[in-house]
Amino acid sequence: MDTEQQWRVQFDAEITFSNGGGLQTQGFRLDIEGTEITDDALAEYLVRHLGLLMVDQVRISNKVLLPEAHKGSRGGPSQVD
């Protein structure tokens, strides 16, 4: 049994696309390794997780780290190759 604490990050994001349009998330959660992640790394992870193309900018806000079991974020630490 894994006794190491697992972490998730909850955040809001605004995503704009180079071909127009955008997306917003509120309270989105992703599995992370460890107890910290930069906004830039989280933005890259979110784009990869959602499989987005033509992303221009990602703004992260309201980031909170949560001690929670991993749920299987695509491309995240609990993803099995």
C-alpha positions in Angstrom: 0.0 0.0 0.0 1.3 3.5 -0.9 1.8 5.5 2.3 3.2 8.6 0.6 0.8 11.6 0.6 -0.7 12.4 -2.8 -1.5 15.9 -3.9 -3.9 17.6 -6.3 -4.0 21.2 -7.3 -7.3 23.2 -7.6 -7.3 26.3 -9.7 -9.1 28.6 -12.1 -7.8 29.2 -15.6 -8.4 31.4 -18.6 -7.2 30.0 -21.9 -7.1 32.0 -25.2 -6.4 30.6 -28.6 -4.3 32.0 -31.4 -7.2 31.4 -33.9 -9.7 33.2 -31.6 -11.9 32.1 -28.8 -11.1 30.9 -25.4 -12.0 28.7 -22.4 -12.4 29.3 -18.7 -12.2 26.8 -15.8 -13.3 27.3 -12.2 -12.2 24.9 -9.5 -10.5 22.6 -11.9 -8.4 19.8 -10.2 -5.4 17.9 -11.5 -3.0 15.4 -9.9 0.5 16.7 -9.2 3.8 15.2 -8.0 4.9 16.7 -4.7 3.6 19.8 -2.9 4.3 22.6 -5.4 3.9 23.5 -9.1 4.6 26.8 -10.8 1.9 28.5 -12.8 3.8 28.0 -16.0 4.2 24.2 -15.4 0.5 24.0 -14.4 -0.5 25.8 -17.6 1.5 23.4 -19.7 0.1 20.4 -17.8 -3.5 21.7 -18.3 -3.1 22.2 -22.0 -1.6 18.6 -22.3 -4.4 17.2 -20.1 -7.1 18.7 -22.2 -5.3 17.9 -25.5 -5.6 21.6 -26.7 -4.0 23.0 -29.8 -3.3 26.5 -30.9 -3.1 27.9 -27.3 -2.0 31.5 -27.1 -2.1 32.2 -23.4 -3.1 30.5 -20.2 -3.7 32.5 -17.0 -3.8 30.6 -13.7 -5.5 32.0 -10.6 -6.8 30.9 -7.2 -4.3 28.0 -7.1 -4.7 25.8 -3.9 -2.8 22.6 -3.2 -4.9 19.8 -1.7 -3.8 16.6 0.0 -6.0 14.2 -2.0 -5.7 10.9 -3.6 -4.9 11.0 -7.3 -7.8 10.6 -9.6 -5.9 9.7 -12.8 -5.3 13.0 -14.6 -4.3 12.4 -18.3 -0.5 12.6 -18.5 -0.2 13.1 -14.8 1.6 11.3 -12.0 -1.0 8.5 -11.7 -1.1 7.9 -15.5 0.0 4.4 -16.3 2.1 4.1 -19.6 
